[in-house]
Amino acid sequence: MKAISNIRAVMAILIFFFSLSFVSCTEETLDYNNPDVDLFVKQLKAGKYSVESPEELNTIPRFTVDDIGDLLKYAEDLTVIPSFPLAPVSYSAGGKLRLGECILWTVETIRLGQNASMGCKMVHVDAENYEGIYFLSDDEVLDASARYRRWWENRKYPRTMWTIDPCYDEPLCGSGYMWW
């Protein structure tokens, strides 16, 4: 009788550990209202990003100004991602979707308080339309990333009446780049 009881206990423990390993293999869910930057990036790279807003729209999660520093850690990552949660114009215009550029779009959206543009691709300021010929090169995206990082670092110092920098709160000021 005691042997059967011991076998049941061992079986219960094995089932418990098996269920724990199964749970850890399931997809991680991104919380729309309290998103995790690392999980967001992981899902974008894997092509498995999906989160619906309360309005049931596939959009970026509700990141805040507090997330900008963590987002900028990925701004120089030129990994081509399969998709990004924006209007189809991002894809139909051609060109590759680079993680870093889409992260910069996310930062700009936080900065503005509204979508930075219809797609997560920057163009040259003289762009006549949203065609691939006006999209930035990898080196230009890295330059834009450095500008955003500099902008973020300079925000640590409050703007005063003696602040001379006309680009104090405009990361792309003077760059020749813009969001379409």
C-alpha positions in Angstrom: 0.0 0.0 0.0 2.8 2.3 0.9 4.6 1.5 -2.4 1.5 2.6 -4.4 1.3 5.8 -2.4 5.0 6.5 -3.2 4.5 5.8 -6.9 1.5 8.2 -6.9 3.7 10.9 -5.2 6.5 10.4 -7.7 4.0 10.5 -10.6 2.5 13.7 -9.3 5.9 15.3 -9.0 6.8 14.2 -12.5 3.5 15.6 -13.9 4.1 18.8 -12.1 7.6 19.3 -13.5 6.4 18.2 -17.0 3.6 20.8 -16.9 6.1 23.5 -15.8 8.4 22.8 -18.8 5.4 22.8 -21.1 4.3 26.2 -19.8 7.7 27.7 -20.3 7.7 26.6 -23.9 4.5 28.5 -24.8 4.6 31.9 -26.4 5.1 34.9 -24.2 2.3 37.4 -24.4 3.0 41.1 -24.6 0.8 43.3 -22.5 -0.6 46.2 -24.5 -0.9 48.6 -21.6 2.3 47.5 -19.8 4.7 46.4 -22.5 8.1 44.9 -22.2 10.6 46.4 -24.7 12.8 43.3 -24.9 9.8 41.0 -25.5 8.5 43.4 -28.1 11.8 43.3 -30.0 12.1 39.6 -29.6 8.7 39.1 -31.2 9.4 41.6 -34.0 12.6 39.7 -34.9 10.9 36.4 -34.9 8.0 37.7 -37.0 5.6 36.7 -34.2 4.5 40.1 -32.9 0.8 40.3 -32.2 -0.9 42.4 -29.7 -4.3 43.9 -30.0 -5.2 47.2 -28.5 -8.5 47.5 -26.5 -10.0 48.7 -29.8 -8.9 45.3 -31.3 -6.4 46.9 -33.7 -3.0 45.4 -34.3 -0.8 48.3 -33.3 2.3 49.1 -31.2 1.9 48.7 -27.5 1.4 51.7 -25.2 5.0 52.6 -24.6 5.8 55.7 -22.5 8.6 58.2 -22.2 10.0 55.9 -19.5 10.6 53.3 -22.2 12.6 55.5 -24.6 16.0 54.6 -23.1 15.3 50.9 -23.4 14.0 51.3 -26.9 17.0 53.2 -28.0 19.2 50.3 -27.1 17.9 48.6 -30.3 17.9 51.7 -32.6 21.2 50.6 -34.3 20.0 47.1 -35.0 19.7 46.9 -38.8 18.1 43.4 -38.7 15.4 43.1 -41.4 12.1 42.2 -39.8 9.2 40.6 -41.6 6.5 43.0 -40.4 5.7 45.9 -38.2 2.3 46.9 -36.8 1.5 49.9 -39.1 -0.6 50.7 -42.1 0.3 48.6 -45.1 2.0 51.7 -46.7 5.2 50.6 -44.9 5.3 47.5 -47.0 3.7 48.5 -50.2 6.2 51.3 -50.8 9.0 48.8 -51.1 12.3 48.5 -49.2 13.2 46.5 -46.2 11.9 47.0 -42.7 14.9 47.5 -40.4 14.3 46.9 -36.7 16.3 50.0 -35.6 14.4 52.3 -38.0 11.0 51.0 -36.7 12.2 51.4 -33.1 13.1 55.0 -33.9 9.6 55.4 -35.4 8.3 54.1 -32.0 10.4 56.6 -30.1 9.2 59.5 -32.4 5.6 58.4 -31.9 6.1 58.6 -28.1 7.8 62.0 -28.5 4.9 63.4 -30.6 2.1 61.7 -28.8 0.7 60.4 -32.1 1.9 58.2 -35.0 5.1 59.7 -36.4 4.0 58.8 -39.9 2.1 56.2 -41.9 5.2 53.9 -42.1 8.3 53.3 -40.1 10.7 54.4 -42.9 12.4 57.8 -42.9 12.9 59.6 -46.1 15.1 62.4 -47.3 13.6 65.9 -46.7 13.5 66.5 -50.5 11.3 63.4 -51.0 8.5 63.9 -53.5 6.7 60.8 -52.3 7.0 57.6 -50.3 9.1 55.7 -52.8 12.1 53.5 -52.1 14.5 55.9 -53.9 14.0 58.4 -51.0 14.4 55.9 -48.2 17.5 56.1 -46.0 20.6 53.9 -46.4 21.8 51.7 -43.5 24.5 54.4 -42.7 21.9 57.1 -42.7 19.7 55.1 -40.3 22.7 54.7 -38.0 23.2 58.5 -38.2 19.6 59.1 -37.3 20.0 56.7 -34.4 23.0 58.6 -33.1 20.9 61.8 -33.4 18.0 60.3 -31.4 20.5 59.1 -28.8 22.1 62.5 -28.5 18.6 64.1 -28.2 17.7 61.7 -25.4 20.9 62.3 -23.5 20.5 66.1 -23.8 17.0 65.8 -22.3 18.6 65.1 -19.0 19.5 68.8 -18.8 16.5 71.0 -18.6 15.9 73.7 -21.2 16.3 77.1 -19.9 16.0 80.6 -21.2 19.7 80.4 -22.0 19.5 77.3 -24.0 20.8 78.2 -27.4 20.3 74.9 -29.3 17.4 75.4 -31.7 17.3 71.6 -32.2 16.9 70.9 -28.5 13.7 68.9 -28.9 14.0 67.9 -32.5 16.1 64.8 -33.0 16.2 65.0 -36.8 16.8 68.8 -36.9 19.5 69.6 -39.5 19.9 65.9 -40.6 18.2 66.0 -44.0 15.8 63.2 -42.8 12.2 63.2 -42.0 9.3 60.9 -41.2 6.9 60.9 -44.2 
